Amino acid sequence: MNPDAPWRKRGAMERCWLDNGTRVPLKIAGIYLVVAVLWVLFSDQLVSFFARDPEILTELQTVKGWLFVGGTALFIFVLLRRELAVYQATMDQLRQNEQALRDILDAMPVGVALTDGTTIEYINVNFSERFGYSLDEIATDEQWFLHAYPEPDYREPMIAAWKAELERARTQGTPIRPFEVKVTCKNGTVRQVIANTQLIGKRIMVILTDITERELLQNELIKMQKLESIGVLAGGIAHDFNNILTGIMGNISYAQVLLEPGHPACQPLASAEQATIRAADLTRQLLTFARGGEPIKQVVSVAELIKEAMALMLRGSTVKGETRFDVGLWAIEADAGQISQVFNNMIINAVQAMPQGGTLTIAADNELIAEDSPLSLPTGRYVRVTIADEGCGMEPDVMGRIFDPYFSTKGTGSGLGLASAYSIVTRHAGALEVDSVVGQGTTFTLHLPASDTQPLSEAVAPPAMSRAAGNGESPLVLVMDDEEAIRDLAASMLTHLGYQVATCGDGESAVRLYEAALAAGAPYAAVIMDLTIPGGMGGKEAARQILARHAEARLIVSSGYSHDPIMSDYRLHGFQGVLAKPYKVAELARLLAAVLAEEQTP
């Protein structure tokens, strides 16, 4: 029961007192009047009948008077006791009913207030707790309006509309329409509520339903729908953009292998290649932001990703970057673009936390997680990355919400950076922790599963070529892509690497060519297939049909849709390798060598 929310007017019990204060005395007075009249009319006749002597008659009259007084007192006592017992039982029942009503009102998940139009008589617990006001602070309707709606331009039209609804309900008997209003709480926060009003006799009951969280959820749903639309658009853009980048990066890397070492064009080509790689990473980050998706994992160096992120994100800032890496730091098996996005987001967050400058320290070390570890991670080898800034730090309530989508302490922030980072780390089967001290700074700790192998060298070295069995010819590779420029580029790369090449533009043609080669007894050593062919059969269906005819077919899926589930779970769809666009000659060479070596493995 809310001690600050008593009934200000007399309630049911008080009204019961008033009712009984009239009814009970009248009843007793009536009974007494009847008894007194009967006593006066018949007592003297009865005494005269039994006594004729005046002296005896006088004594009997005295006795009669005392009997009347005593009998009357006893009679009134019995009547009062009986009536009071009934009254007490009624009062007890009323108290129980009223307490039950109060308990019901206090248990309601909405704010309830009772007013006579001037004075607020009652507010329930939810009302007081949700909005922060006690009944003493809002004793009148006017006080409530001033506290809850501090802006006159908002308050006055709202009150006028509400009173007009009340008058219409009183005169016409129509229901009062609910109002959606913004209530300012005692702590200054604003809650979105629906106000339902009911007339109860001369009193007015107002029920305030808080819909703030529902509005937030609806807004988040709208944002998610927008993000989904952006994701669809981003996917299409990324596919086309990655096709363009494939032509640029592929030709750059092809030109590099054609030039002699030390050629004056090597350095400009290397710079152009790095710019293309950054453009491809931006495309992947756009897809991760808009749609998420399973990571396309490869063995990568955490140290290299951190160095690249710091060089890019700290450029032009007043923040100094420091790194510390374990000697023999393990590599991780991860999506390089997504993990780079995690580091980028966290570095940006650290820079914004140090507007006057400071030091950002990123350290990485090897970590073995045992069964008794407080982290909810499988036992095994991990790489632990700590990102520590010297910023303003965070309060505990803020620290508990920083990974929530759309939560931001910055007016210009989207609230998606850290939420996206948390999602990416989780999809990599890792963990992300935060520790912060106000005035000292914040430290993020990432735990990423380590790889059993080290990153492959980026040196461009053509692999040893496998020859077709029995004829001494170079392996024959089929390339299927809807972009003619990409087909021509892939053919040039493969020819330079020592392969024979055939090309086609869609899945139907790939299936026909493979069937013909299989019938001739010389199936393709490998088939590189674009995943998505607008208006035609893509790589997924083509792979299914080819494998139905030749289970030993070696298939490689290639696409600019790097976040397509098939790209991360390619083996489930019959592919032996994945080639994300854009790609370089070295990547193509290593992948084909690995696929053909797998073919030769007993």
N, C-alpha and C positions, 0 to 999 in steps of 0.2 A: 504494500500500500504506500502511496506517495504521501509523505507527511506534509509536503509543501502544497498539496492539492486538495484541501478540504472543500466541502460544500459551503459556499458563503451564505446562501439563503437557508431557511428552514426546509429540511427535506421531509421525507415521508414520515419519519418518527415525530418531527415537530408538528406536522399537520395532524398526526394521530393524537398527539397531546391536546391540540385545540379541539378536535372533534369530541374526544372523550371528556374534555373539560366542560362541554355543554351537555352532552348526552347523559353521562353518569350522574351529575348532580340533579338533573331534571327527573331522572328515573327514581333516585332515592327520595327526592322531595315529594314526588307523586305518591310513592308507597307510604311515606310518612304521613302525608295528608289524609290518605284513606284510613290508615290505622287510627290517627288522631280523631277524625270525625266519628268513626265507629266507637271509639272509646268514650268520647264525650256524649254521644247519643245513648249508649246502652249501659255504660258503667254505673251511672247514678241510679237508674232503674233497678239494676241488679243488686246494688247495695241496699236500696230502700226495700227491696223484696225480702232480704234476709235480716234487716235490722230496723225496728221501729223506734227504739230508744234514742233520743237526741244525742246523749253522750256517746253511746256506742256508734251511732251514725257518724259523729264527728271524728272518732278514732278511725273508723273504716275509711272515711274520706281522706284522712291523712295517709293511711296505709295505701289507699288507692293511688294517691298522688305519687308516693314513692315508687309504687309498682309501675306506674306509667313512666316515670323518669328512668328507672332501671331497665324496664322492658324496652323502652324506646332506645336507650343507649345500646343495649345488647342487640336489638334488631338492626339498628344502624350499623353497628360493628360487623355483624354477620353479612349485611348487604355490601358494606364497603369492602370487606375482606374478599367476598366472592367476586365483586366487580374488579377489584385490584388484581386478583389472581388471573382473571380473564384478560385484563388489560396487560399485565406483565407478560403473559404468554404471547399476546399479540405483538407487544413491543419486541420481545425476543425474536419472534419470527421476522418482524420487519428489519431488525438489525441484521439478521442472517441474510435476508434477501438483499438488503442494501450493500452488505459486505460482498456478497456474491456478485452483485452488479458492478461494484468497484473493481473487484478482482478480474471480472470479464473485460471491463474497459481497459484496465491496466495491462492485461495480457494481449490486447489487440495490437497488431503490428502497424497501426496507423495512429496518428495524433487525433485525439478527441477533445473538444472544448465545448462547454455549455455556457451560454450567456443569455441575459434577459434583454439584450439590445443595448445595454449601457455598461453593465458590470459583468465581468467574466466570473462565473461561479465555480467552475471546475475545469481542470485539465488533467488528462491521464499521464501515466508515467512515460509513455512513448513520446507524447507531445513535449514534455519537459526535457527528456534526454536527447531527443532528436534536434530540437531547436535551441536548447540551452537555457530557456527562460523558466524562472519559477513563477508561481501564481502571484506572488507579491510584486514581481517586476512588471507584470502585465495584468494588473487588477481590473483595468477597464478596457473596453474595446478600443478606445482612442490610444491608450498606451501600447496595445498590441500593434495597431496599425503603424504607429510611429517607429516602433522597434523593427517590425518585420518588413516594412516597406519604407526605407529611409528617404528614397528619392520622391519628392512631391509630384514630379511629372508622371511617375508610374503609379504612385499611391492614390492620388485623387480620382483619376478616371476609373481605377479598379474598384474603389469604394463606391463610387456613384453607380457603377454597373451592378454591383452586388446588392446595394440597397434597392435599386429598381427591380431586381429579380425578387427580392423579399416582398416588396409591395405588390407586385403582380401575383405572387403566390397567395398572399393574404386575401386579396380582393377577388381573384379568379379561381383560386383553388388548384392552380397548375403546379406541377413539380418545378423545383428550382434547378436550373441548369448548372452542371458542374463548371468550375472555373479552373483553368491552368494558370498558376501564378508562380512567381519566383520569390521565395521567402528568404530574408537575410537572417541567419542565425546569430546567436550572441557572440560567437567567435569570429564573425565576419564572413564566413562562407555562405554561399548562396545555394539553396536547394530548390529544385524544380518539383512542385507539388500540384496535385489535383485536389481542389477544395469542393467537397460535397456538403450541401446545407439542407437541414431538415427542420421544419417547424414542429415543436412539441409543446402544444398549448401556447402559452405566452412566451415560451423560451425558444432559443435557437441553438441547435446542435450543429457544430461544424466538424467534419471529418477530413483531415489532411493526409492524403496518401503521397508518400515520397516516391517520385519516379526518377530521381536523379540518376541512379545506377542504370535503370532501364533506358534512359535517354543516352547515357554513355555507351551502353551496349549497342543501341541502334546506330549511333554515330560510328562506332567501331565496325559494325556490319557494313555500313555504307562505305567506310574507308576500305574495308576488305574487298568489297565489290569493285571499288575503283581500282584497287591494286590488282585485282584479277583481270580487269579490263586492260590495265597497263601491262600486265604480264603477257596477255595475248598479243598486244601490240609489240611489246618488247621482244617476244619470241620471234615474231615475223621479221622485225628489224634486225635482230641479232643474226638470224639465219642469212639474210641478204648481206648484212655487213660482214659477217664472217666469210661468206663466199668471196666478197671483194678483198678482204684481208688475206684470204688464202692465195689469191692471185698475186697480191703484193709481196707477202712474206715468202711465198714459194719461189717467186722469181728472184727475190733478193738472195735467198739462201742458195738457189741454183747458180746465180751469178757468182756467189762467193766460192763455190767449189770449182767453178770454171777458171777463176783467176789464180795466177801464181801467188804464193805467199809474198807479202811485202808490196803488192801492187798498190799504187796510189788510191785506187777505188775501194780497197778493202775496208778502210776505216769509215768512210761515208756510208758504205753498205751496212757495216755493223751498227752504226748509229741509227740508220733507217730501220734495221731489223728490230732494235730495242724499242723504237717508237711504235712499231707494229705490234710487238708483244704487249706493250702497255695498252694499246687500243683494244687488243683481244681480251686483256684482263678487265678493262672497263666494261666490255660487253658482258662478260661473265658476272661481274658485280651487279650490273643492271638486272640481269636475270635472277640472281640470288635475292636482291632487294625486292623485286616485284613478285616473284613466284616461288622462291625457295628451290627445292629440288635436291635429289640425292647427289652427293659429291662424286665426281669422277676422279678416283684416287690414283696417284702415282707416287713413287718414292721421291721425296723432296727434302731439301736441307732447310731446317728451321732457321738457322743462322742467316742463310742467304735471303730468305723471305723477310726476316726482321730488318736486315741491312737495307734492302730495297724499299721497304715501307718507311723506315726512318728517313732515308735520303729524300723520298718523295714528299712525305707529310710535314717534315720539319723545315722544308725549304721556305725561306722568307719569314720564318717566325723568330721570336726572341728566346725560344726554348733550346737549351743545349741537350744533345742526345749522347748517352753513354751506353755501351753494350758490354756484357760479360758472358762468355760462353765456356762451357766445360770443354776441356781437351778431350777429343774423341766423342764429341756430342753425337748422339744417335740421330739418324734421319727419321722422318715420319712418313707414313703412307696416307696422303691427304690430297684433297683438291687444292692445288696451289692457288688458284684464283680466289676460292672461298676463304682459305686461311689468310691470304694477303688482305682480304677485305676485313677480316677480324682485326688484324694488326692495324690496318689503316683507321678503322673506326675508333679503336682504343687510343691510338696516338692523337687523333683529332680531339677526342674527349679530354686527354691530358693537356694538350695545348690550350684548349678553352678554359681549363681549370687554372691555368697559370698565365693570366693576361699580362702580368708584369714580368714575365720570364721566369726561368728556373731550370732545373735539371730533370730530364726524363731518363730513367735508368731501366733498361730492359736486359734481363739476365735469362739464360737458358741452361739447364743442367739435366743430367740423366737422373731418372727416378724409378725405383722399384716399389710397386704398391703391393703390400701383403694383405692377407685376409683380414687382419685386425685393423686395417686402415679406416679412418672415419669417412673417407670418401666412398661414395656408392659406385665404385668402379670395379671391374674384374681385376683380379691379380695379374701382374705382368709388368712389362717394361713400358715406361712412359717418358716423355720429354716434358719437363716442367718449365713454363715460361712465366716470369714475373715482370709486370709492367708497373713501375712505381713513379708517381709524380710528386711534386712538392706544392700542390695546389691547396685550395681552401678546405678540402675534405668534405665529408657529408655527415649529416645527422642520421641517427639510426633509422628513423622512419623513412627518410629518403633512400638510404642504402637498401632497405628492404623492397623498394619498388623500382630500382633502376633498370631491371631487366624486363619490366612490364612494357608491352607495346604502347606507344604513344605517350609514355610518361617522360617528361622532360622538365628540367629546372631552368632551362633557357627559353626565353620567349620566342626565339627564332628556330628552336630545334624541332625536328619532326618526331623525336622520341622513338626512332626505329633503329638507330645505330647500335646500341648495346643489346637491344632485343634481337636484332639480326645476328650479332656476334654470338650471343648465347645459343641461338637456334643452330648456327653453323657448327659450333663446338659440340653440341649435343648430337648432331647428325654424324659427327666424326667419332662417336663413342667416347668422347672426352668429358671433361668437367671444367666449369668456370666459377671461380670464387672471387669475392671482393672483401677487402678490409679497408676501413677508412677511419681516420681520426680528424676531427674538426680542428682546423688550423695547422695541421701537419701534412696532410696529403692522403692519397688513395693508392692502394696497391691491388691490381688484378692478378690473379694466378690462374694460368691455364694448364691443364693436364691433358696431353695429347698422346695417343697410343704410338709407341715407337715401331719402326719397321725393322725387320730382320736383315735387311740389305741396305746398302748405301746408294745414293743417287747415281744414276748412270752418267758417264762423262758426256759433255756437250760437244766434244770434238767430232768433226765431220769425218768419219772414216767409213767408206763403203764396206759392207760386210762381205765375207767370203761367199761367193755365189754358189748356190746349189744348182747342179745341172739336172736336166730332165733325165729320168732313168732310161738308159739304153741308147739315147741318140746324141748325147754330148751337147745338146743345145741348152741355151739359157732358159731358166724357168719362165713360163708364160703367165702373165698377170692380166686379169680383166678389170678394167676400171669403168664403173657405172656412175655417171653424174649428169644432172640435167644442164649444168653450166659447161658450155663448150670450152671456155677459157680454162676452166679447172681440169677438164679432161686432157686438153693439150699440155697443160703444165705438168700434170701427173705423168703423162706419157713421156715427156722430156726428162723428168727426174728419174723415172724408172729405167729408161733407156740408158741414161748416164750411169746408173747403178748396175747395169749389166743384165737387165731383164728384157724379155720380149713383152710387148704390150698390145692389147686390143682394147677398144673403148666402145661404149654405147651410152644412150641417153636416158634409159628408163629400165624398170625392173623386168618388163615383158621381154625386152631385147636381151637382157642379161640371162634370163632363163633359157631363151632360144639358143643363144651362143654357147651357153654351158652344155646344153643337151647335145648340140652338134659336136662340140669338142669331146664330150664323153663318148658319143657314138663312134667317133673316129679313133678312139682309144688313146687320146691325148688330152685329158681334162686339164683345166687351168690349175696351175700350182697355187694360186690364190685369187680371190675376187675382192676388190675394194668397192663397196657399194654405198652410195649416198642414202641416208635414212629416209629423207622426205623428197618425193618427186611430185610437184604440183600437177594435179590432173592425171597422174599415172601411178603405176605400181612402185612403191618405195622399197627400201632395203629389207624391211621386216618380212613382207610377204614374199619377196623374191628369195630371201634366205630360206624360208619355209619350203618353197617349191623346189629349190635346188637341193636341199638336204633330203627331201623326199625321194629324189632321184639318185643322189650320191651322198651317202652319210659321211664319207671321208672328206667332203669339200671343206676347203680352208677359206673362211669368210671373214672379212674385216668390215666393220661398220664405220662410216664417216659422216659427220654432220656438223652444221653450224648451230644446231639445237643442242648445246652442250648439256642442258639440264633435262633432256628427255630421259625417262627411266631406263630406256633400252641402252643408253650410253653408259649408265652405271652398272646395269645388270646384263651386260651384253651376252655373257655365256648362257644365260637362261634362254636366250633366243637363238642359240646355235652359232654365234659368232666366236671366233678365236682371238680377236683383237679389236681395239677401238682407236680410231684416229680422229681426234677432235680438230675441227677447222678453227683457225688456220693452222697449218703445220709446215715444218721445215724439212729439208732434204734429210737431215740427220734423223729426225723422228720417223720419217717414212722408212728409212734404211733399217733402223733398229727394229721397228715393229715387224717388217717383213721378215727380217732375219729370225726374230723370235718365233713368228708363226710357222715358218718353214722348218725351224729346228724342232718345234713341237710336233710337227708332222712326222719328222724322222725319228722321234723318240719311240723306242719299242713300247 
